[in-house]
Every structure is written in C-alpha cells, then in structure tokens.
Amino acid sequence: MIDPNTALAFSLFENKGVYALLLGSGVSRAAEIPTGWEITLDLTRRLGLLEGVTEQADWAAWHQGRFGKPPSYSQLLDMLATTPAERQALLHSYIVPTTEDVEEGRRTPTKAHLAIARLIRDGFIRVIITTNFDRLLEAALQAVNVAPIVIRSQDDLLGATPLAHAQCYIVKVHGDYLDTRLRNTEGELASYSQPQDQLLDRIFDEYGLIVCGWSSDWDTALRAAITRAPSRRYPLFWASRGEPSASAQDLIAQRAGRIVPIESADGFFAGLQTKLAAQGMDLLRMSPYARTR
C-alpha cells in the first residue's frame, strides 16, 4: 500500500482547502508547554510539597498511596482551583513565556506551528480545531501575515465571519488561557453549547480531518461530535507517535481513517509541507495536460 504520509500529501494537494486540522497538546510539546499529564504530575508534586512531602521518584505512585487512586487532572484542578478565574491564573504559569524562555526559544512557535501557518497561507488548510489554550499558532500565523478568525467561546460565534469566507478559522474548543471561561475539568469537557456543537457538526460533515497531538481520551464532547458526523466525503488521517489510545482507535475505525506513523509533530508537518512543495514544482514542469488545471 502507499505510505499514509504520501497518500495524505497527495490528497491534500489535489483537494486544496477541504481538510481541517484537529490539534492537541502534542503539537505544542516541542515548545516545552507541558501536556495535561505533565501538568497533572506537577500539580501532584506541588500538593505533596504543601503537605510536607519531600521529592518523590514517582509522584503518581505517591498520589495513589496517599489518596487511594491515580492523580486526575480534572480532580486536582477542582481541588486546587475551584473557579474558572483561579484555573486561568494557575495555568498561566505553564503557558506564558518568561523573558528567559523567549531568549532560549522555549514556549515560542515550533517548526510544526510555523509549517501549519505556511500551509494556511498557501491555502491548503483553512480550518483548525484545537484543544490547546496557548497562542503559539496565532503567533506563527502573524509571522506569515495571516489574520485568523478565532472562536474561543460561544460569544465569538456571534457576528463572526462565516466559515466559508474566512482565510483561516481557528476553533479553540477548550478556550484561551487569557479567557476565564476555560474548559478543563471532566464536567466542563462533557458537553458544548448548542451553537458550538452546530459549528463542529458542520466542520466534521463537510471537511476531511487530519489529527495530530490529540489522544481523545479526555474530551467527551469532542469525541461525540466526531462520532455523530454523518458524512464520509473526505478521509480521516490520524498522525500518531506509537500506538493510538483505545478511544482514538475507536474513532479511527468508526471514520474508516488511516493511521500516519510519525516521530514528532515538527517532523510530520515540515515533511508534509515539503511534499506539497515538491508537487507544486512538479506541476510547473509537467505536460500541457497538467497546466490546464
């Protein structure tokens, strides 16, 4: 069979603008913005320090022994930060770069963010759904002079440019770290508002989907939106380091998707851009049959 990376690059080139991206925390990992599990372990560590516990080799094991269950991102946030405003302040330190971070290239757009921005600039991608709170993608788009329409909450949908008319449409399903209306506890991730569901239903019905950096394990409402989409007009490609999670495999099977093995989000998106550029150059050299396109 054709390598899935090659199949994706071919389909994306031939079907310009019909794929949406679904991006999770793995895309921002190279920027040293921690994943949800890494934040969970750090919150566990901070909880332990408050109880006078010295450094542990395995903070997850300590939590299991102390509370009788594994640490949960949702439950820790519920215990340590009971309101959305508190959670915003808590997450701020994990996302916002310090002066030292910027100088050393941390918490700034990665090769993946920059490659995605160029794919958007060149019209291959127009719609992005992301569970990330950070603004690394927006910063990368600014660098290539693309001004995206960003949907962070139900309020943003009111008066927003129609999806069909936007050069770039970013749907931040969990919100933005500068907005107190974040979704990050189990209860908050269980459902979306009706307008947000309607927007996701339209995207998953009308667009193909390229998933990267998202496990699907925690996002009940987002999984449900993908599952209920009736259309199979365009394929699903799921970029994954190693074996996808059980819930991800269920979605891939349900959508008849293809797994794209990758080593990193940076390598995946940079390689995809290279393959698209190669096809563009080949088109310029080809016979009159291609030049009529």
Summary of the structure (lengths in Angstrom):
residues: 293
radius of gyration: 20.1
end to end distance: 27.4
largest distance: 75.0
contacts: 901
relative contact order: 0.16
helix: 51%
strand: 11%
